[in-house]
């Protein structure tokens, strides 16, 4: 059995799906690893590092032609998708909401496509959960980057010359990225507030030292899968009033609110930004899905009335080594679950919830 991975379009994706460290684990399954030339050289991993672990360096054409399983970060280019053959497996973050037509065509050719952002939130799937591993790093990096642009000290400092007040941070959305943002900001000495439509988040926020902002009369807007649901107009109005008042005293806002498969909800409106202090920062992690801020521009740092709004499309391109290490381990754990150790091949058991939820039908 051959597992292959070809180079991503490095202009938009710096992460890789296979690292030298996980090749040892793949070898324990008895499979071969085939990779493109200079596969991860851009993040400081040479081909020799892969070869030393037993990988074979090949051309993209040979990999796509010979591999039983192809692992990627993102969906392949149209040109490479056309080269896939019946019975092959394609595994990655395939974005089935945006690539619905492409994936339907692949399924019609009996190509087995697995999109890992569809993993169920169950205990057995935690080691494969790419959304959690990547969001955790994104929340951390958003805080570090926003603090780098903030022109004041973060923690409270008492000196003979006077006292510097601690920076106040608001985290919008208390999922994995939001909770890591809260923890990181708190560790660096900020006073942290957070809001989320899921009332279950309150306890988690407070356990990290954050102050949870509760909308009066709020209901728990959480799906069975643990994601946020869209809110009612009444809730949105109450949330807007609370946020507008809160933002008058906030220095840095970290936006992390997303609804799977839909445009990101606009939570920070223009009139709210107008009440923020000159020099404040908004870091919008939802930029690639439209942004939580009404004025977010993808891959730009815009400024409105002295407030900087940062909209990075893929913040993990700034942490490609750490994010690749975690993603590669998630990938291996997922494939191990697909692997039939007796028959030494990959088997699709649709009675397994993990396989059933992630395969594109």
N, C-alpha and C positions, 0 to 999 in steps of 0.2 A: 504494500500500500504506500502511495506517495502523497504527502501533504506539501502543497506548494503555496508560495506567496510572492506576488510581484510588487515592484515599487509603486507607491502611491504617487499621485500628482503633488509634488512637494510644494507647489505654490499655494495649495490649500490645505495640505495635510502633512505634518511632520512625524506623526506617530507611526509605529510599525506593529504588525500583528504577531511577530515571532522574534524572540530575543535568544541569545546564546544560552542563557540560563535554562529556558524551558526545553531546549532541544534534548537535554539529558532525559527529561521526563517523557518526551515523545519516543525516544529510543527504547524506553522500557515497554512501550506498546508494540515495538517491532516495526515501526514505520520509518520511511525515509523522509527527509526534509529537503526540498528544492527551493532555492531562493534566487532572485535576480542579482546580477552583478551590482556591487555598491549599494546593496539593499538598505543598509542602515548607516552608511558612512557619514551621512549628514548629521547624525547624533553621536558620532564618535565611536561607532562600532564597525570595525573593519571586516571584510570578507574572511580574513584569516581567523578571526575570532569565531566565526560560524563554522568554518572548515575544521577547526580544531575540535569542535564538538560533534563533527560527523555530518554536517550539512553539505549539500552539493550545490555549487553555484552554476546557474544555467541561464538560458535566454528566456524572456517572457513567453515567446511562442512555444518553446519546449515545455515550459511549466504548465501553461494552459492546456497543451495537447496531452500531457502525460499524467497530470495530477488527478488523483481520485477526489481529493478535497482541496479547495482553494480558500485560504484564509486572508481576509483583507480588513482594513479599518473601515473603508467606505466601499460602495458599490463600484464595480469595474467600469471602465469607459465603454461606450457603445460598441466600439471596434472590438474590444476584448470580450464583451458579452456575446457577440455574434460568433465567437470561436468556441464557446462552451459546448460540450457534447452531452448527449443523453446519459443519465446516471451519475454525472458529477455532482459534487456538493459545493455550494458557495456559501460561506459563512462570514458574517461581518455585521456592521451597523448599516443595513441596507435601506433604511428610511422608507418603509413601505407606503407611507402616506404620500410622499412626494414622487416615489418611483413605482407607483401602482401598475401602470401599463407595462413598464419594462419587466417587472417581476411576473406579471401574468403571462407574458410571452415566454419567459424562461420556464415557467411551470408547464406550459403547453408543450414544451420540448422535453418534458420529464427531467428537468434539471432541479435538483433538490436545494432550495434556497432557505437559509435560516437567518433570521434577523434578530440579533441578540438584545435589542432594546425592547423586544416583546416578552422577555423572560417574566414568568410569574413571580410575584413577591412571596415566595415560600422559603422556608428554612433551608431546604435541600438545594435551592438555587443561589444561595448567598455567595458562594465561592465563584459563581459564574457571572455575577451581577455587574455588568459593565457600566450601567448607568450610575450605580453607587460609587464604584471605584473612581470613575472619571469625574463625577460631580464633586466628590470629596476634594480632589485636587483643585478643581475649578473654584470652589468656594474659598479655599485657602489663598489661591493666587490672586483672586479678585480683591481681597482685602490688602494683600501686600502691594499690589500695583496702585490701588487707590490711595493708600497711605503714602506711597512714593510721590504722588502728585499733590498731596495735601501740604500746604505750606506752614503748618503749625505742628507742634509736638503732639504726640498721641496720648501718652499717659499724663496724669497730674504730676506736676513737679513743684516742690516747695523749696525755694531758694532764699538767700538773704535779700535778693533784689525783689522778691515777690513770688506769688504763686501763679503757675500756669494751669489752667483748668484742663481736665481730661477731654479728649474729643468725644463727641456723641455720634454713635453709628446706628443707623436703622437698617435692618435686614428684612427685605420683603420676600416672603416665602421661606418657610422653615422645613424644607425637605433636606436631603443629604447635603447639597451645596450650601444651603442657608445655615444649617446647623454647624458646618465646618467654618463658615464665615463668622458666625457668632463666637465660636470657640477661639478662632485666631484673633479676632478683634479684642476679645476679652483678655487673652494672654498678653497682648501688647499694651494693655492698660486703658482701653477705651471703655466708655459707658455704652452698653449695647441694648437697643430695643429691637423687637421683632414683631412681625404680624403674619398671620396665615389664616386661610379660611377653614383649616382643619383644627378644631378645638383640641384634638389629641396632641397637637404640637406644643401646647402651652407648658405641659410638664417637662418636655424635652428642652425647650428654650430656657426655662427657669433652672433646670439642672445644670446648665452651662453658665449660669450667672446673668442671663439676659432678662429683660423685662418685657413681658408679653402684652401687646396692645390688643384688647378685646373689644370688638364692635358690639355695641349694645343690642341685645336680643339675637345674637348670632346663633346660627345652627351649625352643626358639624357637616361641612361640605366635603366629604371624603368618599371616594369610590371604594368598592370592595377590594380593589387591587392596591389601595393605599395612596392613590393619586388624588389631586385636587379636582373638584368639579367646578363647572362654571357657576357663577353666583347670580342671584336675582338682582333686579334693578334696585330694589329697596336696600339690599345689603350693600350694593356698590355705592349708593348715595351715603349711607352711614359710614362706610369705610373711607370714602373721600373726605368727609367732614373731619373724621378723626385724624387722617393722615395730614391734611392741610394744616391743622393746628399743631401736630407733632413736628412737622417739617420746619417750622419756624425756629426750632432749637437744635436741629440736626445738622451735623457737619458733613457726614458721609452716608450715602445710601447705597446698599448693595442689593440689586434686583435679581431674584432667582426664580420667579414664579412662572411655571410652564404648565400647559395642559397638553398631554400627548396627542399628536396628530392635528393640533389646531394652532391658530395664530396665538401668540402670547397675549394674555390679557393686559390692556393698558391700565395701569394702576396709578402711575405718577403723571398727572395731567399738567398741561402748560401753566395753568393758574397756580398749581401747587409749587411748581419750580420757581415761580415769581416771588414766593414768600421766603425762599431759602436765602441764607446769608451769602454775601459775596465771598468767593473762595471755596464754597462747598463743592462736593464731588458726588456724581451719580455714576456708579459702575453697573452697567446693564448686561448681565449674563444671558439674558433672553434675547439679545440683539438679533441673532440669526433667525429667530422666529417672529420678528417684528418689534420686539422690545417691550418691556414693562413701562418704559417712559415714553410719553407721546412724542418727544423730540429726539429720540435716539437715532443715530445714523450708523449703519454698519461699517465697522473698521475705520471709524473716525472719532476724533475727540472734538466735539463741538462745544461752544461756549454760549450760554444764554444768561444775560444779566449777571455775569461774573460766576455762574455755576458751570463747571466742566461736566459734560456728559460723555462717558466712555462706552463705546459699543463694539467690543471685540467679537468677531464672528466665531473664532475658535481659540479661546484663551489657552487651551492645552498645547497649542503649538509653542507656547513659551515654557512648557514643562515636558518636552517630548520624551526625555529619558524615563522619568518617573511614571508618566502616564502609559508609556509603552510597556514598561515592566509589569504594571498591574493588568493592563489589557491582555498581554500575552498569557498571563497566568489564568485570567478569566477564560480565555479561549481554550487553553489546554483542559481546564476543568469541564468545560462544556463538551469538548470532543471526547473526553474520557467517558462521559455519560452515554455518548453515541456508539462507543466502540464495543464490539462483541469480542471479548478476550478469547473465547473458544474458537470462533470462526476466523478470528484475526481480520475482521473487516468492520465497516461502519454500518450499523443497523438502525432503521427507523422504526421505533416502537411507539405508535401513536397513542398507546395506553399510558405512556409516560407523560405527565402533564408538562414537563419542561420541553420535551420534543414537540408535543402537540401544539403548544402555545407559540413556539418560535418558528415552526416551519410555515412557509408561505403556501397557502393552498389555493 
